Amino acid sequence: MKALEKDRTHRYETASAMARDVERHLHDEPVEACPPFAGYRLRKFARRNKRALAMTALAGVMLLVALGAMAGSIGWTVRDREARQAKLASQLELILTSKRFRPTNVSPLLTFFPHS
């Protein structure tokens, strides 16, 4: 619409300026005819760099998957460790509360070391 502006100062200065703008449009580059807002410039950039943006998106997804796998692995490890500790604690409590366990049945090696 820049070519049809009523105000002479807002139109193209020469025909070659308009030709340069048409060439920019054909090469998916930002044109001077409209204000360069961010969405327009981003859209033009995406059209020119499809392969690079696709590779960047793929790398980002792969990074997120790797971080998710690492977080899940750490979570499972912590959960398994806590389950093992709870099982050992319950077994120890069962041993200590059983009627068969008496301090006299403790081996001499264990009584040799004083308790702190």
C-alpha positions in Angstrom: 0.0 0.0 0.0 3.0 2.2 0.2 2.9 2.8 -3.5 -0.7 4.1 -3.2 -0.2 6.5 -0.3 -1.7 10.0 -0.8 1.1 11.7 1.1 4.1 11.9 -1.2 6.6 11.5 1.7 5.2 8.0 2.6 5.5 6.6 -1.0 8.5 5.0 -2.6 11.1 7.6 -3.6 11.9 5.9 -6.9 10.7 3.0 -9.0 13.9 1.1 -8.2 13.1 1.4 -4.5 9.8 -0.3 -5.2 11.6 -2.9 -7.3 14.0 -3.7 -4.4 10.9 -4.1 -2.1 9.4 -6.5 -4.6 12.6 -8.5 -4.8 12.8 -8.6 -1.0 9.2 -10.0 -0.9 10.0 -12.7 -3.5 13.1 -13.8 -1.4 11.0 -13.9 1.8 12.9 -11.0 3.3 11.2 -8.2 5.3 9.9 -5.4 3.0 10.0 -1.7 3.8 6.4 -1.1 2.8 5.0 -2.1 6.2 6.1 -1.4 9.7 8.5 -4.1 10.8 6.6 -5.6 13.8 8.0 -8.6 15.5 5.5 -11.2 14.2 6.1 -10.2 10.6 9.9 -10.3 10.9 9.7 -13.7 12.7 7.5 -15.1 10.0 9.9 -14.0 7.3 12.8 -15.4 9.3 11.1 -18.7 9.7 10.3 -19.0 5.9 14.0 -18.3 5.1 15.4 -20.7 7.7 13.0 -23.7 7.8 15.7 -26.3 8.1 17.7 -24.6 10.8 14.5 -24.0 12.9 13.4 -27.6 12.4 16.8 -28.8 13.6 16.7 -26.4 16.6 13.2 -27.7 17.5 14.4 -31.3 17.2 17.4 -30.6 19.5 15.1 -28.9 22.0 12.7 -31.8 22.1 15.6 -34.3 22.5 17.0 -32.2 25.3 13.6 -32.2 27.1 13.3 -36.0 26.6 16.8 -36.5 28.1 16.1 -34.3 31.0 12.8 -36.1 31.7 14.5 -39.5 31.5 17.2 -38.3 33.9 14.6 -36.8 36.4 12.6 -40.1 36.2 15.7 -42.2 36.8 16.7 -40.1 39.9 13.1 -40.3 41.2 13.0 -44.1 40.8 16.3 -44.5 42.5 15.2 -42.4 45.5 11.9 -44.3 45.7 13.7 -47.7 45.6 16.2 -46.6 48.2 13.5 -45.5 50.5 11.6 -48.7 50.0 14.7 -50.8 50.8 15.3 -48.7 54.0 11.7 -49.1 55.1 11.9 -52.9 54.5 15.1 -53.2 56.5 13.7 -51.1 59.3 10.6 -53.3 59.5 12.8 -56.4 59.5 15.0 -55.0 62.2 12.0 -54.1 64.3 10.6 -57.6 63.9 13.9 -59.1 65.0 14.2 -56.9 68.0 10.6 -57.5 69.1 10.7 -61.3 68.6 10.7 -63.5 71.7 13.7 -65.5 70.4 16.0 -62.5 70.5 17.6 -62.1 73.9 20.7 -60.2 74.7 22.3 -63.4 76.0 22.0 -64.9 72.5 24.3 -62.2 71.1 27.7 -63.4 69.9 30.7 -62.5 72.1 32.2 -60.4 69.3 29.2 -58.1 69.4 29.4 -57.7 73.1 33.1 -56.9 73.0 32.5 -53.5 71.4 31.0 -51.0 73.8 27.9 -49.1 72.5 28.2 -45.4 72.2 
